[in-house]
Amino acid sequence: MQAADGYFRILGRVDDVINVAGHRLGTKELESASLTVEEIAEAAAVPVVDELRGRAVEMYVSLKPGLKPSKDIEDRVAQAIDREIGKIARPKNVWVVTDMPKTRSGKIMRRVIASISNFGDVGDVSTLANPEIVDDIRHHIQSDKLAHGDVPRQLTPQEAEEIQSFGRVE
């Protein structure tokens, strides 16, 4: 964006975009829209393979301490994204998780949750600050997806590479 002083400010990374039906959606913007919901402490947007649109957005959010997950909060996150960005950005799913997988420096590992959303291999998570959360998230998300008829499919080598490299700094 261009600031009032004429300088350009970079708000997100160009490699962290999700291409939904030809629209390049920045994860920073999706996450910022999610954070407008008062109960949300952290948010992460990841791509999921979608037969119709190519890729779709799935949002992972964690709540502020003492709050309980609810369908209402999930709906309000989706509505906030609709309002702030547009209906093309509406997430396929909003997942409320207890914590996000993070590096020791606190960076959310989006490639790990993208792999979970796509029923892929999460890779080595032993160096995470909280590796135990990965199995909790995987069980919660994948069992819920299976219960709703979201059948895992074999990713093409290109799709698998895209998911594994999502959010990785080169």
Accessible surface in RSA format (square Angstrom, percent):
REM  Atomic radii and reference values for relative SASA: ProtOr
REM  Chains: A
REM  Algorithm: Lee & Richards
REM  Probe-radius: 1.40
REM  Slices: 20
REM RES _ NUM      All-atoms   Total-Side   Main-Chain    Non-polar    All polar
REM                ABS   REL    ABS   REL    ABS   REL    ABS   REL    ABS   REL
RES MET A   1   136.17  70.5  97.62  64.6  38.55  91.8  93.03  79.1  43.14  57.2
RES GLN A   2   108.60  60.7  80.02  58.5  28.58  68.0  19.08  40.6  89.52  67.9
RES ALA A   3    20.40  18.8  11.98  18.5   8.42  19.1  15.53  21.9   4.87  12.9
RES ALA A   4   120.51 110.8  69.22 106.8  51.29 116.7  83.06 117.0  37.45  99.2
RES ASP A   5    86.96  60.9  51.97  51.7  34.99  82.7  45.88 108.0  41.08  41.0
RES GLY A   6    37.85  46.7   0.00   N/A  37.85  46.7  25.16  69.1  12.69  28.4
RES TYR A   7   152.76  71.3 149.87  85.3   2.88   7.5 104.76  78.7  48.00  59.2
RES PHE A   8   146.63  73.4 122.37  75.8  24.26  63.1 122.37  74.2  24.26  69.4
RES ARG A   9   108.55  45.6 104.42  53.2   4.12   9.8  44.68  61.1  63.87  38.7
RES ILE A  10   151.95  86.5 120.15  89.5  31.81  76.7 121.91  87.8  30.04  81.5
RES LEU A  11    84.81  47.2  69.22  49.5  15.59  39.2  72.73  51.1  12.08  32.5
RES GLY A  12    31.41  38.7   0.00   N/A  31.41  38.7  19.61  53.8  11.81  26.4
RES ARG A  13    89.19  37.4  75.49  38.5  13.70  32.6  66.24  90.5  22.96  13.9
RES VAL A  14   124.29  81.8 110.98 100.5  13.31  32.1 116.56 101.3   7.73  21.0
RES ASP A  15    68.56  48.0  46.44  46.2  22.12  52.3  43.64 102.7  24.91  24.8
RES ASP A  16    12.67   8.9  11.78  11.7   0.89   2.1   1.41   3.3  11.25  11.2
RES VAL A  17    39.39  25.9  26.31  23.8  13.08  31.5  26.31  22.9  13.08  35.5
RES ILE A  18     1.87   1.1   0.00   0.0   1.87   4.5   1.87   1.3   0.00   0.0
RES ASN A  19    73.31  50.6  66.64  64.4   6.67  16.1  20.34  49.0  52.97  51.2
RES VAL A  20     1.30   0.9   1.30   1.2   0.00   0.0   1.30   1.1   0.00   0.0
RES ALA A  21    53.37  49.1  23.95  37.0  29.42  66.9  37.65  53.0  15.72  41.7
RES GLY A  22    67.41  83.1   0.00   N/A  67.41  83.1  32.23  88.4  35.18  78.8
RES HIS A  23    91.05  49.8  87.22  60.6   3.83   9.8  48.68  50.2  42.37  49.3
RES ARG A  24   147.52  61.9 116.99  59.6  30.53  72.7  53.23  72.8  94.29  57.1
RES LEU A  25    15.19   8.5  13.15   9.4   2.03   5.1  15.19  10.7   0.00   0.0
RES GLY A  26    18.10  22.3   0.00   N/A  18.10  22.3   9.68  26.6   8.42  18.9
RES THR A  27     6.90   4.9   6.49   6.6   0.41   1.0   0.00   0.0   6.90  10.4
RES LYS A  28    90.76  44.3  88.73  54.4   2.03   4.8  46.88  42.2  43.87  46.7
RES GLU A  29    77.02  44.2  71.76  54.3   5.26  12.5  50.94  98.5  26.07  21.3
RES LEU A  30     0.15   0.1   0.15   0.1   0.00   0.0   0.15   0.1   0.00   0.0
RES GLU A  31    17.49  10.0  17.49  13.2   0.00   0.0   5.97  11.5  11.52   9.4
RES SER A  32    47.36  40.0  41.86  55.9   5.50  12.7  32.17  68.5  15.19  21.3
RES ALA A  33     3.65   3.4   0.69   1.1   2.96   6.7   2.93   4.1   0.72   1.9
RES SER A  34     0.00   0.0   0.00   0.0   0.00   0.0   0.00   0.0   0.00   0.0
RES LEU A  35    83.46  46.5  64.59  46.2  18.87  47.4  65.09  45.7  18.37  49.4
RES THR A  36    75.93  54.0  41.80  42.4  34.13  81.4  49.90  67.0  26.03  39.4
RES VAL A  37     9.54   6.3   4.97   4.5   4.57  11.0   9.31   8.1   0.23   0.6
RES GLU A  38   137.38  78.9 126.90  96.0  10.48  24.9  47.22  91.3  90.16  73.6
RES GLU A  39    36.08  20.7  35.27  26.7   0.81   1.9   9.63  18.6  26.45  21.6
RES ILE A  40     5.32   3.0   0.00   0.0   5.32  12.8   0.00   0.0   5.32  14.4
RES ALA A  41    47.07  43.3  22.37  34.5  24.70  56.2  26.12  36.8  20.96  55.5
RES GLU A  42    47.78  27.4  44.73  33.8   3.06   7.3  23.76  46.0  24.02  19.6
RES ALA A  43     7.08   6.5   0.00   0.0   7.08  16.1   0.00   0.0   7.08  18.7
RES ALA A  44     0.00   0.0   0.00   0.0   0.00   0.0   0.00   0.0   0.00   0.0
RES ALA A  45     0.00   0.0   0.00   0.0   0.00   0.0   0.00   0.0   0.00   0.0
RES VAL A  46     0.00   0.0   0.00   0.0   0.00   0.0   0.00   0.0   0.00   0.0
RES PRO A  47     2.08   1.5   2.08   1.9   0.00   0.0   2.08   1.7   0.00   0.0
RES VAL A  48     6.35   4.2   6.35   5.7   0.00   0.0   6.35   5.5   0.00   0.0
RES VAL A  49    20.33  13.4   8.27   7.5  12.06  29.1   8.27   7.2  12.06  32.7
RES ASP A  50    19.58  13.7  15.53  15.5   4.06   9.6   1.59   3.8  17.99  17.9
RES GLU A  51   143.62  82.5 108.42  82.0  35.20  83.8  71.36 138.0  72.26  59.0
RES LEU A  52   164.97  91.9 135.36  96.8  29.61  74.4 139.08  97.7  25.89  69.7
RES ARG A  53    66.68  28.0  57.08  29.1   9.60  22.9  25.58  35.0  41.09  24.9
RES GLY A  54    33.09  40.8   0.00   N/A  33.09  40.8  31.54  86.6   1.54   3.5
RES ARG A  55    36.34  15.3  36.34  18.5   0.00   0.0   8.79  12.0  27.55  16.7
RES ALA A  56     0.00   0.0   0.00   0.0   0.00   0.0   0.00   0.0   0.00   0.0
RES VAL A  57     2.00   1.3   0.98   0.9   1.03   2.5   0.98   0.9   1.03   2.8
RES GLU A  58     0.00   0.0   0.00   0.0   0.00   0.0   0.00   0.0   0.00   0.0
RES MET A  59     0.00   0.0   0.00   0.0   0.00   0.0   0.00   0.0   0.00   0.0
RES TYR A  60     0.01   0.0   0.01   0.0   0.00   0.0   0.01   0.0   0.00   0.0
RES VAL A  61     0.00   0.0   0.00   0.0   0.00   0.0   0.00   0.0   0.00   0.0
RES SER A  62     6.01   5.1   6.01   8.0   0.00   0.0   3.60   7.7   2.41   3.4
RES LEU A  63    27.21  15.2   8.14   5.8  19.08  48.0   8.14   5.7  19.08  51.3
RES LYS A  64    89.67  43.7  87.89  53.9   1.78   4.2  51.78  46.6  37.89  40.4
RES PRO A  65   133.13  97.0 102.93  93.8  30.20 109.8 114.63  94.6  18.50 115.0
RES GLY A  66    79.05  97.5   0.00   N/A  79.05  97.5  43.06 118.2  35.99  80.6
RES LEU A  67    78.29  43.6  61.35  43.9  16.95  42.6  62.26  43.7  16.04  43.2
RES LYS A  68   166.38  81.2 156.43  96.0   9.95  23.7 103.43  93.1  62.96  67.1
RES PRO A  69    84.66  61.7  65.29  59.5  19.37  70.4  65.42  54.0  19.24 119.6
RES SER A  70    45.71  38.6  34.96  46.7  10.75  24.8  41.88  89.2   3.83   5.4
RES LYS A  71   141.19  68.9 132.00  81.0   9.18  21.9  97.87  88.1  43.31  46.1
RES ASP A  72    81.82  57.3  75.83  75.5   5.99  14.2  31.40  73.9  50.42  50.3
RES ILE A  73    10.92   6.2  10.92   8.1   0.00   0.0  10.92   7.9   0.00   0.0
RES GLU A  74    47.52  27.3  46.59  35.2   0.93   2.2   3.44   6.6  44.08  36.0
RES ASP A  75    54.31  38.0  51.59  51.3   2.73   6.5  14.99  35.3  39.33  39.2
RES ARG A  76    76.62  32.2  74.35  37.9   2.27   5.4  41.45  56.7  35.17  21.3
RES VAL A  77     0.00   0.0   0.00   0.0   0.00   0.0   0.00   0.0   0.00   0.0
RES ALA A  78    10.78   9.9  10.78  16.6   0.00   0.0  10.78  15.2   0.00   0.0
RES GLN A  79    96.93  54.2  94.52  69.1   2.41   5.7  28.60  60.9  68.34  51.8
RES ALA A  80     0.56   0.5   0.56   0.9   0.00   0.0   0.56   0.8   0.00   0.0
RES ILE A  81     0.00   0.0   0.00   0.0   0.00   0.0   0.00   0.0   0.00   0.0
RES ASP A  82    20.22  14.2  10.78  10.7   9.44  22.3   9.41  22.1  10.81  10.8
RES ARG A  83   158.93  66.7 123.28  62.8  35.65  84.9  78.41 107.2  80.52  48.8
RES GLU A  84    97.97  56.2  63.32  47.9  34.65  82.5   9.42  18.2  88.55  72.3
RES ILE A  85    61.80  35.2  27.91  20.8  33.89  81.7  33.22  23.9  28.58  77.6
RES GLY A  86    20.59  25.4   0.00   N/A  20.59  25.4  20.56  56.4   0.04   0.1
RES LYS A  87   153.31  74.8 139.50  85.6  13.81  32.9 109.25  98.3  44.06  46.9
RES ILE A  88    62.00  35.3  52.27  38.9   9.73  23.5  57.21  41.2   4.79  13.0
RES ALA A  89     0.10   0.1   0.00   0.0   0.10   0.2   0.10   0.1   0.00   0.0
RES ARG A  90   102.23  42.9  99.69  50.8   2.54   6.1  39.29  53.7  62.94  38.1
RES PRO A  91    11.02   8.0   0.08   0.1  10.94  39.8   0.08   0.1  10.94  68.0
RES LYS A  92    84.33  41.1  56.34  34.6  27.99  66.6  45.21  40.7  39.11  41.7
RES ASN A  93    41.00  28.3  35.25  34.1   5.75  13.9   7.10  17.1  33.90  32.8
RES VAL A  94    15.43  10.2   5.89   5.3   9.54  23.0   5.89   5.1   9.54  25.9
RES TRP A  95    17.28   6.9  17.03   8.2   0.24   0.6  17.28   9.2   0.00   0.0
RES VAL A  96    12.47   8.2   4.04   3.7   8.43  20.3   4.04   3.5   8.43  22.9
RES VAL A  97     8.68   5.7   1.54   1.4   7.14  17.2   6.42   5.6   2.26   6.1
RES THR A  98   126.64  90.1  92.18  93.5  34.46  82.1  90.92 122.1  35.73  54.0
RES ASP A  99    45.47  31.9  45.13  44.9   0.35   0.8  13.75  32.4  31.72  31.6
RES MET A 100     0.00   0.0   0.00   0.0   0.00   0.0   0.00   0.0   0.00   0.0
RES PRO A 101     0.00   0.0   0.00   0.0   0.00   0.0   0.00   0.0   0.00   0.0
RES LYS A 102    41.03  20.0  41.03  25.2   0.00   0.0  15.53  14.0  25.50  27.2
RES THR A 103    37.82  26.9  36.25  36.8   1.56   3.7  36.56  49.1   1.26   1.9
RES ARG A 104   177.11  74.4 144.81  73.8  32.29  76.9  68.00  92.9 109.11  66.1
RES SER A 105   108.18  91.4  63.31  84.5  44.87 103.4  58.52 124.6  49.66  69.6
RES GLY A 106    41.38  51.0   0.00   N/A  41.38  51.0  24.87  68.2  16.52  37.0
RES LYS A 107    78.39  38.2  68.45  42.0   9.95  23.7  63.99  57.6  14.40  15.3
RES ILE A 108    18.89  10.8  16.14  12.0   2.76   6.6  16.14  11.6   2.76   7.5
RES MET A 109    27.29  14.1  26.93  17.8   0.36   0.8  26.12  22.2   1.17   1.5
RES ARG A 110    39.02  16.4  36.92  18.8   2.10   5.0   2.43   3.3  36.59  22.2
RES ARG A 111    37.87  15.9  36.98  18.8   0.89   2.1   5.84   8.0  32.03  19.4
RES VAL A 112     0.07   0.0   0.07   0.1   0.00   0.0   0.07   0.1   0.00   0.0
RES ILE A 113     0.01   0.0   0.01   0.0   0.00   0.0   0.01   0.0   0.00   0.0
RES ALA A 114     0.00   0.0   0.00   0.0   0.00   0.0   0.00   0.0   0.00   0.0
RES SER A 115     0.01   0.0   0.01   0.0   0.00   0.0   0.00   0.0   0.01   0.0
RES ILE A 116     0.16   0.1   0.03   0.0   0.13   0.3   0.16   0.1   0.00   0.0
RES SER A 117     0.96   0.8   0.00   0.0   0.96   2.2   0.00   0.0   0.96   1.3
RES ASN A 118     9.14   6.3   1.34   1.3   7.80  18.8   4.19  10.1   4.96   4.8
RES PHE A 119    52.05  26.0  22.62  14.0  29.43  76.6  23.83  14.4  28.23  80.8
RES GLY A 120    26.78  33.0   0.00   N/A  26.78  33.0  16.51  45.3  10.27  23.0
RES ASP A 121   112.84  79.0  96.67  96.2  16.17  38.2  44.14 103.9  68.70  68.5
RES VAL A 122     8.98   5.9   8.02   7.3   0.96   2.3   8.02   7.0   0.96   2.6
RES GLY A 123    33.97  41.9   0.00   N/A  33.97  41.9  23.20  63.7  10.78  24.1
RES ASP A 124   101.65  71.2  79.28  78.9  22.37  52.9  45.35 106.7  56.29  56.1
RES VAL A 125    28.54  18.8  26.84  24.3   1.70   4.1  27.11  23.6   1.44   3.9
RES SER A 126    75.02  63.4  54.83  73.2  20.19  46.5  47.32 100.8  27.71  38.8
RES THR A 127    96.70  68.8  90.00  91.2   6.71  16.0  66.85  89.8  29.85  45.1
RES LEU A 128     7.58   4.2   6.13   4.4   1.46   3.7   6.18   4.3   1.41   3.8
RES ALA A 129    54.10  49.7  27.50  42.4  26.60  60.5  27.53  38.8  26.57  70.4
RES ASN A 130    16.97  11.7  16.88  16.3   0.09   0.2  14.64  35.2   2.33   2.2
RES PRO A 131    47.83  34.9  42.83  39.0   5.00  18.2  43.06  35.5   4.77  29.7
RES GLU A 132   117.01  67.2 103.83  78.5  13.19  31.4  73.41 142.0  43.60  35.6
RES ILE A 133    14.30   8.1  14.30  10.7   0.00   0.0  14.30  10.3   0.00   0.0
RES VAL A 134     1.75   1.2   1.75   1.6   0.00   0.0   1.75   1.5   0.00   0.0
RES ASP A 135    90.10  63.1  86.11  85.7   4.00   9.5  28.04  66.0  62.06  61.9
RES ASP A 136    85.91  60.2  76.80  76.4   9.10  21.5  23.75  55.9  62.16  62.0
RES ILE A 137     4.14   2.4   2.54   1.9   1.60   3.9   4.14   3.0   0.00   0.0
RES ARG A 138    78.31  32.9  78.26  39.9   0.05   0.1  26.88  36.7  51.43  31.2
RES HIS A 139   135.65  74.1 128.11  89.0   7.54  19.3  88.15  90.9  47.50  55.3
RES HIS A 140    77.49  42.4  72.99  50.7   4.50  11.5  49.57  51.1  27.92  32.5
RES ILE A 141     0.00   0.0   0.00   0.0   0.00   0.0   0.00   0.0   0.00   0.0
RES GLN A 142    29.17  16.3  29.17  21.3   0.00   0.0   6.95  14.8  22.22  16.8
RES SER A 143    50.59  42.7  42.11  56.2   8.48  19.5  33.20  70.7  17.39  24.4
RES ASP A 144    49.02  34.3  45.24  45.0   3.78   8.9   9.39  22.1  39.63  39.5
RES LYS A 145     5.10   2.5   2.71   1.7   2.39   5.7   4.16   3.7   0.94   1.0
RES LEU A 146    97.17  54.1  79.97  57.2  17.20  43.2  80.45  56.5  16.72  45.0
RES ALA A 147    84.93  78.1  41.17  63.5  43.77  99.6  53.75  75.7  31.18  82.6
RES HIS A 148   143.80  78.6 109.03  75.8  34.76  88.9  82.37  84.9  61.43  71.5
RES GLY A 149    54.69  67.4   0.00   N/A  54.69  67.4  33.45  91.8  21.24  47.6
RES ASP A 150    42.83  30.0  35.89  35.7   6.94  16.4  18.88  44.4  23.95  23.9
RES VAL A 151   115.69  76.1  98.71  89.4  16.98  40.9  98.71  85.8  16.98  46.0
RES PRO A 152    57.85  42.2  40.92  37.3  16.93  61.6  43.44  35.9  14.41  89.5
RES ARG A 153    97.28  40.8  78.33  39.9  18.96  45.1  64.43  88.1  32.86  19.9
RES GLN A 154   163.38  91.4 142.03 103.8  21.35  50.8  63.43 135.0  99.95  75.8
RES LEU A 155    25.94  14.4  16.73  12.0   9.20  23.1  16.83  11.8   9.11  24.5
RES THR A 156    65.24  46.4  61.03  61.9   4.21  10.0  62.64  84.1   2.59   3.9
RES PRO A 157   118.80  86.6 106.87  97.4  11.93  43.4 114.00  94.1   4.80  29.8
RES GLN A 158   143.82  80.4 133.78  97.8  10.04  23.9  45.97  97.8  97.85  74.2
RES GLU A 159    19.93  11.4  19.81  15.0   0.12   0.3   4.64   9.0  15.29  12.5
RES ALA A 160    37.83  34.8  36.78  56.8   1.05   2.4  37.68  53.1   0.15   0.4
RES GLU A 161   105.56  60.6 102.19  77.3   3.36   8.0  50.13  97.0  55.43  45.3
RES GLU A 162    61.77  35.5  55.66  42.1   6.11  14.6  34.67  67.1  27.10  22.1
RES ILE A 163     2.61   1.5   2.61   1.9   0.00   0.0   2.61   1.9   0.00   0.0
RES GLN A 164    48.76  27.3  48.76  35.6   0.00   0.0  32.11  68.3  16.65  12.6
RES SER A 165    34.68  29.3  27.22  36.3   7.45  17.2  11.15  23.7  23.53  33.0
RES PHE A 166    12.14   6.1   6.98   4.3   5.16  13.4  12.02   7.3   0.12   0.3
RES GLY A 167     6.50   8.0   0.00   N/A   6.50   8.0   3.45   9.5   3.04   6.8
RES ARG A 168   100.90  42.4  92.63  47.2   8.27  19.7  44.38  60.7  56.52  34.3
RES VAL A 169   101.93  67.1  79.80  72.2  22.13  53.3  80.57  70.0  21.36  57.9
RES GLU A 170   174.68 100.3 112.02  84.7  62.66 149.2  90.18 174.4  84.51  69.0
END  Absolute sums over single chains surface
CHAIN  1 A     9385.7       7346.4       2039.3       5451.4       3934.3
END  Absolute sums over all chains
TOTAL          9385.7       7346.4       2039.3       5451.4       3934.3
